Amino acid sequence: MSGGEVIDAAALARLAAWFSPACPVGAFSYSHGLERLCEDGALANRQDAETAIALALTDGSGRTDAILLAETWRAQTDGRSVEPLRQLSLALAPTAERWQESVRQGNAFAAVIDGAWPLGVPLAGRGDLPYPVAVGLAGAGHGVPLRPLVHGFLMAFAANLISAAVRLVPLGQTDGQRLTARLSDLADTLTQEACAADLDDIGGAALGLDLASMRHECQEVRLYRS
């Protein structure tokens, strides 16, 4: 099995289900700091939203998580322990809310896989599973090729933030789809980079989003958990 582009119908169906808004991982309840940016007046239109979400993809959790997902997929495929990757992913969370965002979604995703698409060894019970590690384990276990898996993960990440921006700015549904179309090429580029990267390539500088996440913890009125 390789990490190429070819994907069969069964694997494609799994990706569609796993990254659907209907998959009960609770993604809709997280804004990744966008709610705080909106409160501060820094998220006022479609361009602001595109800039913030693109930054999250290229210099924030998007790129980092994509590399961690790819490394987890390779480790699981090769029969190596993923425990160091689990611990590294937990340590890389820049704020308390972002740690919760990753872990709660990862644990929920593991429960969904164990309940609906069980593997030989349950995903639950390994300790807190960051979202990219849980997805990497499930994808490798079910034979989903690496590139489509990473691309689907990144597009789901972007789509969730776009959905938050549609509500917060607010943006119209058509503008939301315009953002999705504009960011899809970026997600494809990041997928190629992440699949060719290793752990030494992890790094980013989305300081504005990180600070917004910290400030969100103290926000009195809020719709989102992050």
C-alpha positions as CSV (number, residue, x, y, z in Angstrom):
1,M,0.0,0.0,0.0
2,S,1.3,3.4,-0.9
3,G,0.5,7.0,-0.1
4,G,-0.4,7.8,-3.7
5,E,-3.5,9.5,-5.2
6,V,-5.4,6.3,-6.1
7,I,-8.4,5.7,-3.9
8,D,-11.1,3.0,-4.2
9,A,-14.8,3.5,-3.7
10,A,-14.8,2.0,-0.2
11,A,-12.0,4.3,1.0
12,L,-13.7,7.3,-0.6
13,A,-16.9,6.5,1.2
14,R,-15.1,6.3,4.5
15,L,-13.5,9.7,3.9
16,A,-16.9,11.2,3.0
17,A,-18.4,9.9,6.2
18,W,-15.5,10.6,8.5
19,F,-15.2,14.3,7.4
20,S,-18.9,15.0,7.0
21,P,-20.4,17.6,9.2
22,A,-22.7,14.8,10.4
23,C,-19.8,12.9,11.9
24,P,-20.3,13.4,15.6
25,V,-16.9,14.8,16.6
26,G,-18.2,18.1,17.8
27,A,-16.3,20.2,15.2
28,F,-19.1,22.7,14.9
29,S,-18.5,23.9,18.5
30,Y,-14.9,25.2,17.8
31,S,-13.9,28.4,16.0
32,H,-10.1,28.1,16.6
33,G,-9.9,31.6,17.9
34,L,-12.0,33.2,15.1
35,E,-14.7,34.2,17.6
36,R,-12.2,36.3,19.5
37,L,-10.9,37.9,16.3
38,C,-14.5,38.8,15.5
39,E,-15.0,40.3,19.0
40,D,-11.9,42.4,18.5
41,G,-13.0,43.7,15.1
42,A,-10.4,41.8,13.2
43,L,-12.8,39.5,11.4
44,A,-15.1,41.9,9.6
45,N,-15.5,40.6,6.0
46,R,-14.7,37.7,3.6
47,Q,-11.1,38.9,3.0
48,D,-10.4,38.9,6.8
49,A,-11.9,35.4,7.1
50,E,-9.8,34.1,4.2
51,T,-6.6,35.6,5.6
52,A,-7.2,34.1,9.0
53,I,-8.2,30.7,7.8
54,A,-5.3,30.5,5.3
55,L,-2.9,31.4,8.1
56,A,-4.3,28.6,10.2
57,L,-3.7,26.3,7.3
58,T,-0.2,27.4,6.3
59,D,1.4,28.5,9.6
60,G,-0.8,27.1,12.3
61,S,-2.5,23.9,13.3
62,G,-3.4,22.9,9.7
63,R,0.1,22.3,8.5
64,T,1.4,20.9,11.8
65,D,-1.5,18.5,12.2
66,A,-1.2,17.4,8.5
67,I,2.4,16.4,9.2
68,L,1.5,14.6,12.4
69,L,-1.3,12.8,10.6
70,A,1.1,11.6,7.9
71,E,3.7,10.5,10.4
72,T,1.1,8.6,12.3
73,W,-0.2,6.9,9.1
74,R,3.3,5.8,8.2
75,A,4.1,4.6,11.7
76,Q,0.9,2.6,11.9
77,T,1.5,1.2,8.4
78,D,5.0,0.2,9.3
79,G,4.0,-1.3,12.7
80,R,5.9,1.3,14.7
81,S,4.6,2.8,18.0
82,V,2.6,6.0,17.6
83,E,2.9,6.9,21.3
84,P,5.7,9.4,20.7
85,L,3.6,11.1,18.1
86,R,0.6,11.2,20.4
87,Q,2.7,12.8,23.1
88,L,4.3,15.3,20.6
89,S,0.9,16.3,19.3
90,L,-0.4,17.0,22.8
91,A,2.7,19.0,23.6
92,L,2.4,21.2,20.5
93,A,-1.0,22.6,21.4
94,P,-0.3,26.3,22.0
95,T,-3.3,27.0,24.3
96,A,-5.6,25.2,26.7
97,E,-8.6,25.7,24.4
98,R,-6.7,24.4,21.4
99,W,-5.6,21.4,23.4
100,Q,-9.2,20.6,24.2
101,E,-10.2,21.3,20.6
102,S,-7.8,18.6,19.3
103,V,-8.3,16.1,22.1
104,R,-12.1,16.2,22.3
105,Q,-12.4,15.8,18.6
106,G,-9.8,13.1,18.5
107,N,-11.4,11.1,21.4
108,A,-14.9,11.5,19.8
109,F,-13.5,10.4,16.4
110,A,-11.9,7.3,18.0
111,A,-15.3,6.4,19.6
112,V,-17.0,6.8,16.2
113,I,-14.4,4.5,14.5
114,D,-14.7,1.9,17.3
115,G,-18.4,2.0,17.1
116,A,-19.0,2.0,13.4
117,W,-15.7,1.1,11.6
118,P,-13.9,-1.1,14.2
119,L,-10.3,-2.0,13.8
120,G,-8.6,-5.1,15.3
121,V,-7.4,-3.0,18.2
122,P,-9.8,-0.3,19.6
123,L,-8.6,3.3,19.3
124,A,-10.1,4.3,22.6
125,G,-8.2,3.4,25.7
126,R,-4.8,4.7,24.4
127,G,-5.1,7.9,26.4
128,D,-6.2,11.2,25.0
129,L,-5.9,11.0,21.2
130,P,-5.3,14.3,19.4
131,Y,-7.4,14.5,16.3
132,P,-4.7,14.1,13.7
133,V,-3.3,11.0,15.4
134,A,-6.7,9.4,15.6
135,V,-7.3,10.1,11.9
136,G,-3.9,8.7,11.0
137,L,-4.5,5.6,12.9
138,A,-8.0,5.0,11.4
139,G,-6.8,5.8,7.9
140,A,-3.9,3.4,8.0
141,G,-6.0,0.7,9.7
142,H,-8.6,0.9,7.0
143,G,-6.2,1.2,4.1
144,V,-7.1,4.7,3.1
145,P,-4.2,6.1,1.0
146,L,-2.3,8.9,2.6
147,R,-2.8,11.8,0.2
148,P,-6.6,11.7,0.1
149,L,-6.6,11.2,3.8
150,V,-4.5,14.3,4.5
151,H,-6.4,16.4,1.9
152,G,-9.7,15.4,3.4
153,F,-8.5,16.3,6.8
154,L,-7.3,19.7,5.7
155,M,-10.4,20.5,3.8
156,A,-12.6,19.5,6.8
157,F,-10.5,21.7,9.0
158,A,-10.9,24.7,6.6
159,A,-14.6,24.0,6.1
160,N,-15.3,24.1,9.8
161,L,-13.5,27.4,10.2
162,I,-15.4,28.7,7.1
163,S,-18.7,27.6,8.7
164,A,-17.8,29.5,11.9
165,A,-16.9,32.6,9.8
166,V,-20.3,32.4,8.0
167,R,-22.0,32.7,11.4
168,L,-19.6,35.2,13.0
169,V,-18.8,37.8,10.4
170,P,-21.5,37.0,9.1
171,L,-21.0,35.8,5.6
172,G,-23.5,34.5,3.1
173,Q,-23.6,30.9,2.1
174,T,-22.3,31.7,-1.3
175,D,-19.3,33.6,0.1
176,G,-18.7,30.6,2.3
177,Q,-18.5,28.4,-0.8
178,R,-16.2,31.0,-2.5
179,L,-13.8,30.7,0.4
180,T,-14.0,26.9,0.2
181,A,-13.1,27.0,-3.5
182,R,-10.3,29.5,-3.0
183,L,-8.7,27.5,-0.2
184,S,-9.0,24.1,-1.9
185,D,-5.8,24.7,-4.0
186,L,-4.0,25.8,-0.8
187,A,-5.1,22.6,0.9
188,D,-3.8,20.5,-2.0
189,T,-0.4,22.2,-1.9
190,L,-0.2,21.7,1.9
191,T,-1.1,18.0,1.4
192,Q,1.8,17.5,-1.0
193,E,4.2,19.2,1.4
194,A,2.9,17.3,4.5
195,C,3.2,13.9,2.8
196,A,6.8,14.7,1.9
197,A,7.7,16.2,5.3
198,D,9.0,14.7,8.5
199,L,8.8,15.8,12.1
200,D,11.8,18.2,11.7
201,D,9.6,20.2,9.3
202,I,7.0,21.0,11.9
203,G,6.9,24.7,12.8
204,G,4.7,27.7,12.4
205,A,4.1,31.3,13.5
206,A,0.3,32.0,13.6
207,L,0.8,34.2,16.7
208,G,-2.3,36.3,16.2
209,L,-4.5,33.2,16.2
210,D,-2.7,31.8,19.2
211,L,-3.2,35.0,21.1
212,A,-6.9,35.2,20.0
213,S,-7.3,31.6,21.4
214,M,-5.8,32.7,24.7
215,R,-8.1,35.8,24.9
216,H,-11.1,33.7,24.0
217,E,-10.7,31.7,27.3
218,C,-11.7,34.9,29.1
219,Q,-14.4,36.0,26.8
220,E,-17.7,36.5,28.7
221,V,-20.2,35.9,25.9
222,R,-19.3,33.2,23.4
223,L,-20.9,30.7,21.0
224,Y,-17.9,28.5,20.6
225,R,-15.6,26.4,22.8
226,S,-12.5,27.9,21.2
